[in-house]
Amino acid sequence: MSIFDSARFEISAAKLSGLPPERMPEIAFAGRSNAGKSTTINVLTRQTRLAFWSKTPGRTQLVNFFTLSRKRPEGGREQVGYLVDLPGYGFAKTQEAVRKSWSDLVGGYIAKRRSLAGLVVVMDARRPFMPTDEWLIEFMRARPEVKMHWLLNKSDQLKTMQKRETLRMAKKRAAEFGPNVTVQLFSGLKKDGTEELAEVLRGWLALSDAEPTAPLEVLGTATEAKD
């Protein structure tokens, strides 16, 4: 069982004051509306309806938290982190008041959240680095300690040479930020690149994907310590 299979919804917040306490590392997902962010989360966690999506861009203006947990050696489970689904951005027809609300909520979260370990920026591989993507990427320069992973989604709609060129361009752009930024091609539809994404995120959480085994004394094979 993958650590991401354990994801369970915990809370939604419409304001910064409604965010949960900063007690665990958080991995946030951001992206333009309809870039496939919710699908990415669902594929990663192997749950078809964990992150709900809407055909109306900008409809959902909430920050959603999903807990990750693993077995304790002594029994039961312990929470080890959060996946955080941020509202989509770049919706052209949304009222200015809604846009400001997004900026206050999401901008405040990524600027000030100390428990933010990494940000996955989901982009349409056919149209990466749109102005709103660039705004977010440049905004993150103020937080060099937070890792970024640029996920080029919908890559199944590109031909082989287009994939290579898109990936080359993205890696060149990422090099401007240093080793804290990584890039990959991804297809939520085909589920291509899921394990690569999971490996990156496990590294951010400093976790193995293996469930811990019971200690020796629980198994009945404890031995006395010797000098």
Secondary structure, 3 states (H helix, E strand, C coil): CCHHHHCEEEEEECCHHHCCCCCCCEEEEEEECCCCHHHHHHHHHCCCCCCCCCCCCCCCCCEEEEEEEEECCCCCEEEEEEEEECCCECCCCCCHHHHHHHHHHHHHHHHHCCCEEEEEEEEECCCCCCHHHHHHHHHHHHCCCCEEEEEEECHHHCCHHHHHHHHHHHHHHHHCCCCCEEEEECECCCCECHHHHHHHHHHHHCCCCCCCCCCHHHHCCCCCCCC
